[in-house]
């Protein structure tokens, strides 16, 4: 871990770099994605088959895009009962938490007028489930269950399937979630298929789920054609700790997020130089016992350590970094939480490992990254809802209000707006 001390040029640079970590600009990625989107939009399944053969190395025409119910049922039977039970419990917790996010709309009355807002689910949602380096049944559950709770009638999953194979545990999760369809399509081509629709893949209204740089860029380019959850990047964790924190716990949590990807961002913010030294030692010790050594080496080479003058300064650093995950391991963590403004999910206390939220606690683990927690929220039921305003005037209220509308419309030079009100009050010619 690269340590920088408060008040130094290195500290200021490391913090500025951390704030800018979400600013990616790859001309190569943009160009490849633009080609994929254009081809899928114009050629549909033919382009899907070509890109799947190129990137995932299997013949989509022979294998078929849709995963059959028979395949899903067979995968369920092969999945150990203990894993099935864990998936079911996780699904139950996720559903329970997200039911608290339900929205019901409202009505408000003015003299002679009724105003309101209706809350409606989108009709179709598509969820992207990454693969390749690991299997992510938890991501499938986290992204599909809120859509179901929102009332979306049709929820589909596109799962990255190198070689055409999907892990049994991912298909078992799909069975638990009760999806309308699962497709063995990955990469930017999956996003294109959901955005534009093909003969075999339905067009959806909202796309959710994390992915690699190509998937994220594809989501960026189709926004406006389809709704999105967010542009999620590599996993992140910042730990805010003082002398009371156990170095082994801190290191374990940092490693748990560092193992996701070489580009993962992990950082420790502390006012204890002694803790900093102990965490470095624990990282070296614990890392030796773990697989995924190449990934850990890559992400830990970029890990940041901020040695601050006090916890007040540490909280300021956290708010500037706006991390996806924040772990607060302080003597008085709840007081610090009141001053945290920017984070996707906050884990409060020494016995609240991030892995609990990743799998079982019930909170959503699809979170804003790259500093987007400054303005964005975790994926949830609202991701799959839309709001419809309602306005109903009676004549008396229209007659009372029309001079104000006419005055403002004509001031803006929009005389047809004014006429649309005048004609109803008898104050203007048709």
BELQUIBEL-V266214 format. One record per pair of residues at least 6 apart in sequence whose ideal C-beta (glycine too) atoms are under 6 Angstrom apart, sorted by the first residue. I is the first residue (numbers start at 1). J is the second residue. D is the distance in Angstrom with one decimal. If there is no record, write none. Layout:
BEGIN
((I | J | D) (I | J | D))
END
This chain:
BEGIN
((1 | 280 | 5.8) (1 | 303 | 4.5) (1 | 305 | 4.4) (2 | 304 | 6.0) (3 | 305 | 3.9) (3 | 307 | 5.8) (4 | 10 | 4.4) (4 | 11 | 4.2) (4 | 14 | 4.6) (5 | 11 | 5.9) (5 | 307 | 4.7) (6 | 308 | 4.9) (6 | 309 | 5.0) (14 | 304 | 5.5) (18 | 321 | 5.0) (19 | 320 | 5.7) (19 | 371 | 5.9) (21 | 265 | 5.8) (21 | 370 | 5.7) (22 | 370 | 2.1) (22 | 371 | 4.9) (29 | 213 | 5.3) (29 | 217 | 5.1) (33 | 188 | 4.7) (33 | 214 | 5.8) (33 | 217 | 4.5) (33 | 218 | 5.0) (33 | 221 | 6.0) (36 | 51 | 5.9) (36 | 188 | 4.4) (36 | 189 | 5.4) (36 | 192 | 5.8) (37 | 192 | 4.7) (37 | 221 | 5.8) (39 | 47 | 3.9) (40 | 47 | 4.6) (40 | 189 | 5.7) (40 | 192 | 3.6) (40 | 193 | 5.9) (41 | 196 | 4.6) (44 | 198 | 3.9) (44 | 199 | 5.9) (45 | 198 | 4.8) (45 | 199 | 5.2) (45 | 200 | 5.4) (48 | 189 | 5.5) (49 | 60 | 4.4) (49 | 61 | 5.2) (51 | 189 | 4.3) (52 | 60 | 4.3) (55 | 187 | 5.3) (56 | 162 | 5.3) (56 | 186 | 5.8) (57 | 163 | 5.7) (58 | 163 | 5.5) (58 | 164 | 3.5) (63 | 164 | 4.9) (65 | 183 | 4.9) (65 | 185 | 5.8) (65 | 200 | 4.6) (66 | 183 | 5.8) (67 | 182 | 4.2) (67 | 184 | 5.9) (72 | 171 | 4.9) (72 | 174 | 6.0) (72 | 175 | 5.3) (75 | 168 | 4.1) (75 | 171 | 3.6) (75 | 172 | 5.7) (76 | 172 | 5.0) (76 | 175 | 5.0) (78 | 168 | 5.0) (79 | 168 | 5.1) (79 | 169 | 5.9) (79 | 172 | 4.2) (87 | 172 | 6.0) (87 | 173 | 5.5) (87 | 176 | 5.0) (88 | 176 | 5.9) (90 | 141 | 5.9) (90 | 359 | 5.9) (90 | 360 | 5.3) (91 | 141 | 5.4) (91 | 176 | 5.0) (93 | 360 | 5.9) (93 | 362 | 3.6) (94 | 141 | 5.8) (94 | 145 | 4.7) (94 | 362 | 5.3) (95 | 145 | 5.3) (96 | 362 | 5.9) (97 | 362 | 3.5) (97 | 363 | 5.9) (98 | 146 | 4.7) (98 | 149 | 4.7) (98 | 381 | 5.3) (99 | 149 | 5.8) (101 | 380 | 5.1) (101 | 381 | 4.1) (103 | 119 | 4.6) (105 | 117 | 5.0) (105 | 118 | 5.0) (105 | 119 | 4.4) (106 | 117 | 5.7) (107 | 116 | 3.9) (108 | 115 | 4.8) (112 | 394 | 4.3) (112 | 396 | 4.7) (112 | 397 | 2.8) (113 | 393 | 4.8) (113 | 397 | 4.5) (114 | 392 | 4.4) (115 | 391 | 5.8) (116 | 390 | 4.2) (117 | 387 | 5.4) (117 | 389 | 5.5) (118 | 388 | 4.4) (119 | 385 | 5.6) (119 | 387 | 6.0) (120 | 386 | 5.6) (121 | 150 | 4.6) (121 | 151 | 3.9) (121 | 152 | 4.8) (121 | 384 | 5.7) (121 | 385 | 5.8) (122 | 152 | 5.9) (122 | 205 | 3.7) (122 | 206 | 5.2) (122 | 384 | 5.6) (123 | 153 | 5.9) (123 | 205 | 5.9) (124 | 154 | 4.5) (124 | 204 | 4.2) (124 | 205 | 5.3) (125 | 147 | 4.4) (125 | 152 | 4.8) (125 | 155 | 5.0) (125 | 204 | 5.7) (125 | 206 | 4.8) (125 | 384 | 5.5) (126 | 156 | 5.1) (126 | 194 | 3.7) (126 | 204 | 3.9) (126 | 207 | 4.9) (127 | 143 | 4.2) (127 | 144 | 5.2) (127 | 157 | 4.7) (127 | 208 | 5.3) (127 | 209 | 4.8) (128 | 158 | 5.5) (128 | 209 | 3.5) (128 | 211 | 5.4) (129 | 136 | 5.8) (129 | 139 | 5.5) (129 | 140 | 4.9) (129 | 157 | 5.6) (129 | 159 | 4.4) (130 | 136 | 5.9) (130 | 160 | 5.4) (130 | 211 | 5.1) (131 | 160 | 3.5) (132 | 160 | 5.8) (132 | 162 | 5.6) (135 | 167 | 3.9) (135 | 169 | 5.6) (135 | 170 | 5.5) (137 | 169 | 4.8) (137 | 170 | 5.0) (137 | 173 | 3.5) (138 | 359 | 5.3) (140 | 157 | 5.9) (140 | 173 | 4.5) (141 | 173 | 5.5) (141 | 177 | 6.0) (142 | 364 | 5.3) (142 | 365 | 5.2) (142 | 366 | 5.5) (143 | 208 | 4.8) (143 | 209 | 4.8) (143 | 366 | 5.9) (144 | 155 | 5.3) (144 | 177 | 4.4) (146 | 380 | 5.5) (146 | 381 | 5.0) (147 | 155 | 4.8) (147 | 384 | 4.6) (149 | 381 | 5.3) (150 | 381 | 4.6) (150 | 384 | 4.0) (150 | 385 | 5.4) (152 | 384 | 5.2) (154 | 180 | 4.7) (155 | 179 | 5.4) (155 | 180 | 6.0) (156 | 180 | 5.8) (156 | 181 | 4.6) (157 | 179 | 5.6) (157 | 182 | 4.9) (158 | 183 | 4.8) (158 | 185 | 4.7) (158 | 190 | 3.9) (159 | 166 | 5.4) (159 | 170 | 6.0) (160 | 186 | 3.1) (161 | 184 | 3.9) (166 | 184 | 6.0) (174 | 182 | 5.0) (187 | 214 | 5.8) (188 | 214 | 4.7) (188 | 218 | 3.8) (191 | 218 | 3.8) (191 | 219 | 5.7) (193 | 201 | 3.9) (194 | 204 | 4.8) (194 | 207 | 5.1) (195 | 222 | 4.0) (195 | 225 | 5.1) (195 | 226 | 4.5) (197 | 203 | 3.0) (205 | 227 | 6.0) (206 | 227 | 4.1) (206 | 384 | 5.6) (207 | 226 | 5.6) (207 | 228 | 5.8) (208 | 229 | 3.9) (208 | 379 | 6.0) (208 | 383 | 6.0) (210 | 232 | 4.0) (216 | 231 | 5.3) (219 | 228 | 5.3) (219 | 231 | 6.0) (220 | 231 | 5.8) (229 | 379 | 4.8) (229 | 383 | 4.8) (230 | 368 | 5.5) (230 | 376 | 5.5) (232 | 369 | 5.4) (233 | 369 | 4.3) (233 | 370 | 4.8) (234 | 261 | 4.9) (234 | 263 | 4.0) (234 | 264 | 5.0) (235 | 257 | 4.9) (235 | 260 | 4.0) (235 | 264 | 4.6) (236 | 265 | 4.4) (236 | 323 | 4.9) (236 | 324 | 3.9) (236 | 369 | 5.5) (237 | 257 | 4.0) (237 | 266 | 5.0) (237 | 325 | 4.5) (238 | 267 | 4.8) (238 | 318 | 5.8) (238 | 321 | 5.6) (238 | 323 | 4.0) (238 | 326 | 5.3) (239 | 250 | 5.3) (239 | 268 | 4.9) (239 | 327 | 4.6) (240 | 269 | 5.0) (240 | 314 | 5.4) (240 | 318 | 5.6) (240 | 328 | 5.1) (241 | 250 | 5.6) (241 | 270 | 4.8) (241 | 329 | 4.2) (242 | 272 | 5.9) (242 | 330 | 4.9) (242 | 331 | 5.9) (243 | 272 | 4.3) (243 | 275 | 5.9) (244 | 331 | 4.5) (245 | 275 | 5.9) (245 | 329 | 3.8) (247 | 278 | 3.6) (247 | 279 | 4.7) (247 | 282 | 4.7) (248 | 282 | 5.2) (249 | 350 | 6.0) (250 | 279 | 5.0) (251 | 279 | 5.3) (251 | 282 | 3.6) (251 | 283 | 4.7) (251 | 286 | 5.4) (253 | 327 | 5.5) (253 | 353 | 5.8) (253 | 354 | 5.4) (254 | 266 | 4.7) (255 | 286 | 5.9) (256 | 354 | 5.9) (256 | 355 | 5.5) (257 | 264 | 5.6) (257 | 266 | 5.5) (258 | 264 | 5.1) (258 | 266 | 5.0) (258 | 296 | 5.6) (258 | 299 | 4.0) (258 | 300 | 5.6) (259 | 292 | 4.9) (259 | 295 | 5.8) (259 | 296 | 5.8) (262 | 295 | 5.5) (262 | 298 | 3.1) (262 | 299 | 5.5) (264 | 299 | 4.2) (266 | 303 | 4.9) (267 | 304 | 4.2) (268 | 305 | 5.1) (269 | 306 | 4.5) (269 | 314 | 4.6) (269 | 317 | 5.1) (270 | 276 | 5.8) (271 | 308 | 5.2) (271 | 310 | 5.3) (271 | 311 | 6.0) (276 | 305 | 5.9) (287 | 296 | 5.6) (306 | 317 | 5.4) (308 | 314 | 4.5) (315 | 339 | 5.1) (319 | 341 | 5.1) (319 | 342 | 4.9) (322 | 342 | 3.6) (322 | 371 | 4.5) (322 | 373 | 4.1) (322 | 374 | 4.6) (323 | 343 | 5.7) (324 | 344 | 4.5) (324 | 367 | 4.6) (324 | 369 | 4.6) (325 | 345 | 5.7) (325 | 354 | 5.1) (326 | 343 | 4.1) (326 | 346 | 4.8) (327 | 347 | 4.5) (328 | 336 | 5.4) (328 | 348 | 5.2) (329 | 350 | 5.3) (330 | 336 | 5.5) (333 | 348 | 4.8) (333 | 349 | 5.3) (337 | 348 | 5.7) (342 | 373 | 4.8) (342 | 374 | 5.0) (343 | 373 | 5.3) (344 | 367 | 3.2) (344 | 368 | 5.3) (344 | 373 | 5.0) (344 | 378 | 5.7) (345 | 357 | 5.5) (345 | 363 | 5.7) (345 | 367 | 5.9) (347 | 354 | 5.6) (357 | 363 | 5.0) (357 | 365 | 6.0) (358 | 365 | 5.0) (364 | 378 | 4.7) (364 | 379 | 4.9) (364 | 380 | 5.8) (366 | 379 | 3.9) (367 | 378 | 5.0) (368 | 376 | 3.7) (399 | 425 | 5.3) (402 | 421 | 4.6) (402 | 425 | 5.1) (405 | 421 | 5.0) (406 | 418 | 4.3) (406 | 421 | 6.0) (409 | 417 | 3.8) (409 | 418 | 4.1) (410 | 418 | 5.1) (419 | 428 | 5.4) (422 | 428 | 2.8) (423 | 430 | 5.6))
END
